[in-house]
Amino acid sequence: MLRIRLTRIGAKKKPFYRVVVSEQRQNRDGSFVEILGHYNPKTDPPAVELKMDRVQHWLSCGAQPSETVRSLINKASKASAPASA
């Protein structure tokens, strides 16, 4: 089963994450299928950059997001949604 989850690439005490599609049984920093974006929790506000078209593609293919990635997807979709006046 495919999962959309975070993989850590930051240095010690400086976390930085990639949002990736990987097999559920792979290690956290193991091999992955595709990079979907980045997440930097150290900035104010935390920076989330996602390729929403690719996220939607993988969700339609049956990939399951982790709880953290699900909340990041919700934040990114609200930020990219047009503001209604």
Secondary structure as UniProt FT lines:
FT   STRAND          2..8
FT   TURN            12..13
FT   STRAND          17..23
FT   TURN            24..25
FT   TURN            28..29
FT   STRAND          34..40
FT   TURN            41..42
FT   STRAND          47..50
FT   HELIX           52..60
FT   TURN            61..62
FT   STRAND          64..65
FT   HELIX           67..80
//
